[in-house]
Structure formats: C-alpha cells, structure tokens
Amino acid sequence: MKAVVHVYLKTGVLDVQGKAVQTALHGLGWADVDDVRVGRVIEFALAGDDETEAKSRVEAMCARLLANPVIEGYRVEIAA
C-alpha cells in the first residue's frame, strides 16, 4: 500500500518560505495572493494490507521522525 504524509507548519509559526513565495508571486503580478504557506509531501510504499494498522504506523513515524510536533502538523493518507 501507499502512504502519503502532508507536513505543514502550525498556525502561528512564521513561514519564511511561504512569505518568500508570496513576495515572488506579487512581483510577478499576482497581488491578490495572500497567506501563502509552504509544506512538504512525503510518499512511500508500505508493506501490509491493514489500512488501520498502516495509518497507526505512519503516524508513529511522523511523531518520531517525519514531522517536528512542536512546530508542525501533519495529515496521513493511506491508499491500498
């Protein structure tokens, strides 16, 4: 099965990359763009066929390695 993890900065945490992208978009003429946030997507294959167990395992991976729980949140998707 396939796991997809979306990692993003929590609300209230300064997103320097998002601000840089927003400034660049404004410079290119898209002045109506606001509140840009930049995150990352991590995709990987995962052995097994129990989606509930897989989601639990991936959430443990997020808590220990893939995301910094102090400043980042995450969303896990599991596809068979």
N, CA, C and O atoms as a printed pandas DataFrame, in Angstrom:
     atom_number atom_name residue_name chain_id  residue_number  x_coord  y_coord  z_coord
0              1         N          MET        A               1    0.829   -1.171    0.000
1              2        CA          MET        A               1    0.000    0.000    0.000
2              3         C          MET        A               1    0.874    1.235    0.000
3              4         O          MET        A               1    2.080    1.157    0.236
4              5         N          LYS        A               2    0.254    2.383   -0.268
5              6        CA          LYS        A               2    0.986    3.628   -0.397
6              7         C          LYS        A               2    0.602    4.564    0.741
7              8         O          LYS        A               2   -0.574    4.698    1.080
8              9         N          ALA        A               3    1.605    5.209    1.323
9             10        CA          ALA        A               3    1.373    6.202    2.366
10            11         C          ALA        A               3    1.779    7.566    1.814
11            12         O          ALA        A               3    2.806    7.707    1.150
12            13         N          VAL        A               4    0.947    8.565    2.106
13            14        CA          VAL        A               4    1.241    9.943    1.739
14            15         C          VAL        A               4    1.096   10.775    3.006
15            16         O          VAL        A               4    0.054   10.748    3.661
16            17         N          VAL        A               5    2.147   11.513    3.346
17            18        CA          VAL        A               5    2.146   12.350    4.542
18            19         C          VAL        A               5    2.302   13.803    4.102
19            20         O          VAL        A               5    3.257   14.153    3.409
20            21         N          HIS        A               6    1.360   14.636    4.510
21            22        CA          HIS        A               6    1.418   16.073    4.249
22            23         C          HIS        A               6    1.875   16.740    5.546
23            24         O          HIS        A               6    1.193   16.643    6.566
24            25         N          VAL        A               7    3.015   17.411    5.512
25            26        CA          VAL        A               7    3.564   18.078    6.695
26            27         C          VAL        A               7    3.476   19.586    6.462
27            28         O          VAL        A               7    3.824   20.079    5.389
28            29         N          TYR        A               8    3.014   20.302    7.466
29            30        CA          TYR        A               8    2.833   21.742    7.343
30            31         C          TYR        A               8    3.142   22.416    8.676
31            32         O          TYR        A               8    3.045   21.796    9.735
32            33         N          LEU        A               9    3.515   23.687    8.610
33            34        CA          LEU        A               9    3.765   24.443    9.833
34            35         C          LEU        A               9    2.443   24.749   10.523
35            36         O          LEU        A               9    1.438   25.028    9.868
36            37         N          LYS        A              10    2.455   24.695   11.830
37            38        CA          LYS        A              10    1.252   25.015   12.594
38            39         C          LYS        A              10    0.929   26.499   12.457
39            40         O          LYS        A              10    1.806   27.322   12.194
40            41         N          THR        A              11   -0.345   26.819   12.643
41            42        CA          THR        A              11   -0.780   28.205   12.633
42            43         C          THR        A              11   -0.016   28.980   13.701
43            44         O          THR        A              11    0.153   28.501   14.823
44            45         N          GLY        A              12    0.436   30.159   13.354
45            46        CA          GLY        A              12    1.184   30.983   14.299
46            47         C          GLY        A              12    2.687   30.848   14.173
47            48         O          GLY        A              12    3.428   31.668   14.715
48            49         N          VAL        A              13    3.153   29.821   13.464
49            50        CA          VAL        A              13    4.593   29.652   13.242
50            51         C          VAL        A              13    4.954   30.403   11.963
51            52         O          VAL        A              13    4.335   30.196   10.920
52            53         N          LEU        A              14    5.954   31.270   12.049
53            54        CA          LEU        A              14    6.375   32.060   10.896
54            55         C          LEU        A              14    6.850   31.144    9.772
55            56         O          LEU        A              14    7.707   30.286    9.980
56            57         N          ASP        A              15    6.289   31.332    8.588
57            58        CA          ASP        A              15    6.650   30.539    7.416
58            59         C          ASP        A              15    7.474   31.417    6.475
59            60         O          ASP        A              15    6.920   32.112    5.623
60            61         N          VAL        A              16    8.782   31.384    6.629
61            62        CA          VAL        A              16    9.684   32.222    5.840
62            63         C          VAL        A              16    9.594   31.861    4.360
63            64         O          VAL        A              16    9.574   32.749    3.507
64            65         N          GLN        A              17    9.540   30.567    4.048
65            66        CA          GLN        A              17    9.429   30.150    2.651
66            67         C          GLN        A              17    8.114   30.621    2.053
67            68         O          GLN        A              17    8.079   31.101    0.920
68            69         N          GLY        A              18    7.049   30.487    2.801
69            70        CA          GLY        A              18    5.743   30.942    2.321
70            71         C          GLY        A              18    5.752   32.434    2.028
71            72         O          GLY        A              18    5.201   32.877    1.020
72            73         N          LYS        A              19    6.379   33.207    2.907
73            74        CA          LYS        A              19    6.473   34.656    2.704
74            75         C          LYS        A              19    7.278   34.974    1.449
75            76         O          LYS        A              19    6.916   35.877    0.695
76            77         N          ALA        A              20    8.369   34.238    1.218
77            78        CA          ALA        A              20    9.187   34.449    0.020
78            79         C          ALA        A              20    8.399   34.123   -1.249
79            80         O          ALA        A              20    8.488   34.852   -2.237
80            81         N          VAL        A              21    7.639   33.044   -1.228
81            82        CA          VAL        A              21    6.816   32.673   -2.384
82            83         C          VAL        A              21    5.748   33.741   -2.622
83            84         O          VAL        A              21    5.506   34.138   -3.762
84            85         N          GLN        A              22    5.121   34.195   -1.562
85            86        CA          GLN        A              22    4.095   35.230   -1.684
86            87         C          GLN        A              22    4.674   36.504   -2.306
87            88         O          GLN        A              22    4.066   37.096   -3.198
88            89         N          THR        A              23    5.844   36.919   -1.833
89            90        CA          THR        A              23    6.502   38.111   -2.374
90            91         C          THR        A              23    6.819   37.930   -3.858
91            92         O          THR        A              23    6.618   38.847   -4.655
92            93         N          ALA        A              24    7.310   36.753   -4.226
93            94        CA          ALA        A              24    7.621   36.474   -5.631
94            95         C          ALA        A              24    6.356   36.496   -6.488
95            96         O          ALA        A              24    6.368   37.039   -7.592
96            97         N          LEU        A              25    5.283   35.918   -5.995
97            98        CA          LEU        A              25    4.020   35.926   -6.745
98            99         C          LEU        A              25    3.509   37.350   -6.935
99           100         O          LEU        A              25    3.026   37.708   -8.010
100          101         N          HIS        A              26    3.617   38.151   -5.891
101          102        CA          HIS        A              26    3.218   39.561   -6.017
102          103         C          HIS        A              26    4.073   40.251   -7.081
103          104         O          HIS        A              26    3.555   41.020   -7.890
104          105         N          GLY        A              27    5.366   39.982   -7.082
105          106        CA          GLY        A              27    6.273   40.573   -8.056
106          107         C          GLY        A              27    5.974   40.158   -9.485
107          108         O          GLY        A              27    6.295   40.880  -10.429
108          109         N          LEU        A              28    5.359   38.993   -9.641
109          110        CA          LEU        A              28    5.005   38.503  -10.977
110          111         C          LEU        A              28    3.596   38.923  -11.400
111          112         O          LEU        A              28    3.108   38.533  -12.460
112          113         N          GLY        A              29    2.956   39.726  -10.546
113          114        CA          GLY        A              29    1.658   40.261  -10.943
114          115         C          GLY        A              29    0.443   39.656  -10.271
115          116         O          GLY        A              29   -0.683   40.066  -10.551
116          117         N          TRP        A              30    0.645   38.693   -9.393
117          118        CA          TRP        A              30   -0.489   38.070   -8.691
118          119         C          TRP        A              30   -0.617   38.679   -7.292
119          120         O          TRP        A              30   -0.374   38.015   -6.284
120          121         N          ALA        A              31   -1.001   39.949   -7.255
121          122        CA          ALA        A              31   -1.076   40.695   -5.996
122          123         C          ALA        A              31   -2.219   40.231   -5.100
123          124         O          ALA        A              31   -2.250   40.561   -3.914
124          125         N          ASP        A              32   -3.158   39.471   -5.655
125          126        CA          ASP        A              32   -4.304   39.024   -4.865
126          127         C          ASP        A              32   -4.008   37.767   -4.039
127          128         O          ASP        A              32   -4.879   37.296   -3.307
128          129         N          VAL        A              33   -2.799   37.221   -4.145
129          130        CA          VAL        A              33   -2.404   36.034   -3.380
130          131         C          VAL        A              33   -2.006   36.461   -1.969
131          132         O          VAL        A              33   -1.262   37.426   -1.797
132          133         N          ASP        A              34   -2.500   35.745   -0.964
133          134        CA          ASP        A              34   -2.219   36.113    0.420
134          135         C          ASP        A              34   -2.099   34.856    1.277
135          136         O          ASP        A              34   -2.601   33.796    0.904
136          137         N          ASP        A              35   -1.446   34.974    2.405
137          138        CA          ASP        A              35   -1.326   33.891    3.393
138          139         C          ASP        A              35   -0.742   32.603    2.808
139          140         O          ASP        A              35   -1.285   31.520    3.027
140          141         N          VAL        A              36    0.356   32.716    2.068
141          142        CA          VAL        A              36    0.999   31.544    1.463
142          143         C          VAL        A              36    1.715   30.748    2.547
143          144         O          VAL        A              36    2.449   31.315    3.356
144          145         N          ARG        A              37    1.503   29.445    2.562
145          146        CA          ARG        A              37    2.178   28.529    3.477
146          147         C          ARG        A              37    2.820   27.431    2.627
147          148         O          ARG        A              37    2.195   26.912    1.703
148          149         N          VAL        A              38    4.049   27.086    2.938
149          150        CA          VAL        A              38    4.771   26.048    2.208
150          151         C          VAL        A              38    4.931   24.847    3.135
151          152         O          VAL        A              38    5.311   24.991    4.297
152          153         N          GLY        A              39    4.639   23.677    2.611
153          154        CA          GLY        A              39    4.805   22.440    3.374
154          155         C          GLY        A              39    5.568   21.436    2.537
155          156         O          GLY        A              39    6.241   21.800    1.573
156          157         N          ARG        A              40    5.462   20.179    2.906
157          158        CA          ARG        A              40    6.113   19.143    2.116
158          159         C          ARG        A              40    5.234   17.895    2.108
159          160         O          ARG        A              40    4.407   17.682    2.994
160          161         N          VAL        A              41    5.442   17.087    1.083
161          162        CA          VAL        A              41    4.709   15.834    0.930
162          163         C          VAL        A              41    5.735   14.709    0.888
163          164         O          VAL        A              41    6.722   14.778    0.156
164          165         N          ILE        A              42    5.488   13.683    1.678
165          166        CA          ILE        A              42    6.365   12.515    1.718
166          167         C          ILE        A              42    5.522   11.311    1.300
167          168         O          ILE        A              42    4.493   11.030    1.915
168          169         N          GLU        A              43    5.951   10.605    0.266
169          170        CA          GLU        A              43    5.238    9.426   -0.222
170          171         C          GLU        A              43    6.157    8.216   -0.129
171          172         O          GLU        A              43    7.349    8.309   -0.421
172          173         N          PHE        A              44    5.597    7.084    0.279
173          174        CA          PHE        A              44    6.386    5.861    0.303
174          175         C          PHE        A              44    5.477    4.645    0.297
175          176         O          PHE        A              44    4.301    4.724    0.651
176          177         N          ALA        A              45    6.051    3.505   -0.118
177          178        CA          ALA        A              45    5.336    2.235   -0.123
178          179         C          ALA        A              45    5.449    1.614    1.260
179          180         O          ALA        A              45    6.455    1.773    1.951
180          181         N          LEU        A              46    4.409    0.912    1.643
181          182        CA          LEU        A              46    4.351    0.302    2.967
182          183         C          LEU        A              46    3.788   -1.111    2.827
183          184         O          LEU        A              46    2.729   -1.303    2.230
184          185         N          ALA        A              47    4.491   -2.090    3.372
185          186        CA          ALA        A              47    4.039   -3.481    3.281
186          187         C          ALA        A              47    2.821   -3.690    4.177
187          188         O          ALA        A              47    2.652   -3.009    5.189
188          189         N          GLY        A              48    1.986   -4.634    3.791
189          190        CA          GLY        A              48    0.808   -4.984    4.577
190          191         C          GLY        A              48   -0.470   -4.598    3.862
191          192         O          GLY        A              48   -0.448   -3.922    2.834
192          193         N          ASP        A              49   -1.596   -5.044    4.430
193          194        CA          ASP        A              49   -2.882   -4.743    3.805
194          195         C          ASP        A              49   -3.936   -4.243    4.802
195          196         O          ASP        A              49   -5.105   -4.099    4.445
196          197         N          ASP        A              50   -3.534   -3.982    6.031
197          198        CA          ASP        A              50   -4.447   -3.456    7.048
198          199         C          ASP        A              50   -4.269   -1.937    7.113
199          200         O          ASP        A              50   -3.277   -1.443    7.648
200          201         N          GLU        A              51   -5.241   -1.203    6.562
201          202        CA          GLU        A              51   -5.120    0.253    6.490
202          203         C          GLU        A              51   -5.074    0.905    7.866
203          204         O          GLU        A              51   -4.355    1.887    8.051
204          205         N          THR        A              52   -5.812    0.391    8.823
205          206        CA          THR        A              52   -5.818    0.962   10.169
206          207         C          THR        A              52   -4.451    0.822   10.818
207          208         O          THR        A              52   -3.943    1.771   11.415
208          209         N          GLU        A              53   -3.854   -0.362   10.703
209          210        CA          GLU        A              53   -2.520   -0.585   11.264
210          211         C          GLU        A              53   -1.488    0.274   10.541
211          212         O          GLU        A              53   -0.596    0.843   11.172
212          213         N          ALA        A              54   -1.608    0.368    9.216
213          214        CA          ALA        A              54   -0.670    1.167    8.434
214          215         C          ALA        A              54   -0.735    2.631    8.854
215          216         O          ALA        A              54    0.302    3.275    9.017
216          217         N          LYS        A              55   -1.928    3.154    9.029
217          218        CA          LYS        A              55   -2.059    4.555    9.436
218          219         C          LYS        A              55   -1.438    4.782   10.808
219          220         O          LYS        A              55   -0.786    5.800   11.043
220          221         N          SER        A              56   -1.641    3.837   11.703
221          222        CA          SER        A              56   -1.053    3.939   13.037
222          223         C          SER        A              56    0.476    3.937   12.961
223          224         O          SER        A              56    1.137    4.716   13.649
224          225         N          ARG        A              57    1.032    3.063   12.127
225          226        CA          ARG        A              57    2.491    3.001   11.962
226          227         C          ARG        A              57    3.034    4.290   11.377
227          228         O          ARG        A              57    4.060    4.795   11.833
228          229         N          VAL        A              58    2.358    4.830   10.371
229          230        CA          VAL        A              58    2.827    6.062    9.729
230          231         C          VAL        A              58    2.710    7.237   10.695
231          232         O          VAL        A              58    3.586    8.102   10.708
232          233         N          GLU        A              59    1.667    7.290   11.494
233          234        CA          GLU        A              59    1.551    8.355   12.491
234          235         C          GLU        A              59    2.684    8.279   13.514
235          236         O          GLU        A              59    3.172    9.312   13.974
236          237         N          ALA        A              60    3.106    7.067   13.872
237          238        CA          ALA        A              60    4.251    6.904   14.765
238          239         C          ALA        A              60    5.530    7.409   14.088
239          240         O          ALA        A              60    6.372    8.033   14.734
240          241         N          MET        A              61    5.672    7.139   12.786
241          242        CA          MET        A              61    6.823    7.643   12.039
242          243         C          MET        A              61    6.832    9.167   12.026
243          244         O          MET        A              61    7.885    9.790   12.161
244          245         N          CYS        A              62    5.662    9.758   11.864
245          246        CA          CYS        A              62    5.559   11.223   11.858
246          247         C          CYS        A              62    5.980   11.801   13.208
247          248         O          CYS        A              62    6.729   12.776   13.267
248          249         N          ALA        A              63    5.502   11.202   14.271
249          250        CA          ALA        A              63    5.795   11.703   15.614
250          251         C          ALA        A              63    7.276   11.580   15.958
251          252         O          ALA        A              63    7.808   12.400   16.705
252          253         N          ARG        A              64    7.944   10.562   15.419
253          254        CA          ARG        A              64    9.345   10.333   15.775
254          255         C          ARG        A              64   10.346   10.906   14.786
255          256         O          ARG        A              64   11.483   11.185   15.168
256          257         N          LEU        A              65    9.957   11.093   13.508
257          258        CA          LEU        A              65   10.946   11.480   12.511
258          259         C          LEU        A              65   10.435   12.451   11.447
259          260         O          LEU        A              65   11.093   13.454   11.168
260          261         N          LEU        A              66    9.297   12.178   10.860
261          262        CA          LEU        A              66    8.879   12.899    9.662
262          263         C          LEU        A              66    8.384   14.321    9.922
263          264         O          LEU        A              66    8.422   15.157    9.019
264          265         N          ALA        A              67    7.924   14.607   11.129
265          266        CA          ALA        A              67    7.439   15.948   11.463
266          267         C          ALA        A              67    7.970   16.350   12.832
267          268         O          ALA        A              67    8.224   15.501   13.687
268          269         N          ASN        A              68    8.131   17.636   13.026
269          270        CA          ASN        A              68    8.507   18.166   14.332
270          271         C          ASN        A              68    7.209   18.585   15.028
271          272         O          ASN        A              68    6.645   19.629   14.700
272          273         N          PRO        A              69    6.733   17.787   15.980
273          274        CA          PRO        A              69    5.414   18.053   16.580
274          275         C          PRO        A              69    5.316   19.377   17.329
275          276         O          PRO        A              69    4.212   19.821   17.644
276          277         N          VAL        A              70    6.436   20.009   17.618
277          278        CA          VAL        A              70    6.405   21.303   18.306
278          279         C          VAL        A              70    5.907   22.395   17.365
279          280         O          VAL        A              70    5.121   23.251   17.771
280          281         N          ILE        A              71    6.360   22.373   16.101
281          282        CA          ILE        A              71    6.002   23.442   15.176
282          283         C          ILE        A              71    5.245   22.974   13.941
283          284         O          ILE        A              71    4.768   23.799   13.162
284          285         N          GLU        A              72    5.128   21.665   13.751
285          286        CA          GLU        A              72    4.487   21.153   12.539
286          287         C          GLU        A              72    3.300   20.248   12.860
287          288         O          GLU        A              72    3.272   19.552   13.875
288          289         N          GLY        A              73    2.334   20.286   11.965
289          290        CA          GLY        A              73    1.235   19.335   11.979
290          291         C          GLY        A              73    1.386   18.432   10.765
291          292         O          GLY        A              73    2.240   18.674    9.912
292          293         N          TYR        A              74    0.571   17.406   10.683
293          294        CA          TYR        A              74    0.652   16.510    9.536
294          295         C          TYR        A              74   -0.695   15.832    9.308
295          296         O          TYR        A              74   -1.531   15.741   10.206
296          297         N          ARG        A              75   -0.875   15.364    8.081
297          298        CA          ARG        A              75   -2.058   14.595    7.699
298          299         C          ARG        A              75   -1.580   13.351    6.979
299          300         O          ARG        A              75   -0.730   13.435    6.093
300          301         N          VAL        A              76   -2.113   12.201    7.347
301          302        CA          VAL        A              76   -1.705   10.926    6.767
302          303         C          VAL        A              76   -2.808   10.391    5.873
303          304         O          VAL        A              76   -3.980   10.382    6.250
304          305         N          GLU        A              77   -2.422    9.946    4.684
305          306        CA          GLU        A              77   -3.347    9.273    3.763
306          307         C          GLU        A              77   -2.771    7.895    3.456
307          308         O          GLU        A              77   -1.578    7.760    3.184
308          309         N          ILE        A              78   -3.615    6.884    3.500
309          310        CA          ILE        A              78   -3.216    5.520    3.156
310          311         C          ILE        A              78   -4.088    5.061    1.990
311          312         O          ILE        A              78   -5.314    5.169    2.036
312          313         N          ALA        A              79   -3.440    4.551    0.950
313          314        CA          ALA        A              79   -4.159    4.034   -0.209
314          315         C          ALA        A              79   -3.712    2.595   -0.472
315          316         O          ALA        A              79   -2.522    2.284   -0.420
316          317         N          ALA        A              80   -4.658    1.746   -0.749
317          318        CA          ALA        A              80   -4.353    0.334   -0.996
318          319         C          ALA        A              80   -3.667    0.122   -2.320
319          320         O          ALA        A              80   -3.345   -1.012   -2.674
